[in-house]
């Protein structure tokens, strides 16, 4: 048996076990440095109580939480817990729109390398061949910037949360040319009652649009001169030690930067830790710290509890009467990759509850009722 097979077997065998020792959690011995770069420690040594995590495992296995694939917790940059309830540590997880946050990282790297001028770069100026054949021309479309797509606030009539929207992503997928489909959309209008309209917080009207994030794949390719998936491997995944990823591609072979990228749970955690650590991974600078801060600050408001950065969600989660601010990747099915800066904590929860009511609420319950409840000072 190879070392990798032995590690995977240990993880699978240990799923029903206690968390009292690192071997029983499915982790390598405390302090070990795995082949993928992770150092693992016992939960208590990082201020994490074991009982809430044992209770979480019991609840998941009893069926109280549906279709949970994995839960991984890291604190102070070290893995303290892994639980695999569908597949194992090598399973590639389809976290759907969590991919969007990785697209933000790639944009930040490109700007840092001065391959892309900045967030104010105009999309149609970068894609002149698209502009020449664009339908529904409008001067406002000429002004669409990279930042507009990063913040889900372009003027295009594109709303995945509205089945009637002309730009809903389900209308995009049957079309061969996804980018042209999005850029051809008309400018959206907004009805209102009364003559006076209050401007939105942060000056941007949020409208969830996967297609706009896909257009960034072409923007990156034009700026870098290389396809986005190859750029990601060279500048992000390679430095993070990620060697196994699986992209979704459009009919025209453009990587789908708006969703569907498959990564293992541990590799998703590497992306979270990269941002928690200000753009560095194990002493190597991958993306500028200023970009990390800007990406995880609010640029648009979604609702009274949730704001949006550059393709990262922002929310305060409440547990035990306290509030814990977080920024996180989020995807259909209830997938969450969350960073709690004030706790030095990162959490990966993968789930396949695609398109079901309550999918996000149940993974948020795992966060608040069990994981945050386990965190001490």
Helices and strands as residue ranges (DSSP letters): H 3-13, G 14-16, H 22-25, G 43-46, H 50-61, E 68-75, E 78-84, E 93-94, G 96-98, H 99-112, H 123-126, H 128-132, H 139-142, H 146-150, H 169-172, H 178-183, G 201-203, H 210-224, H 228-232, I 233-237, H 238-240, E 262-263, H 265-276, E 280-281, E 284-285, H 289-295, E 300-301, E 306-308, E 313-319, E 322-331, E 335-340, G 341-343, E 345-351, H 359-365, I 366-371, G 372-374
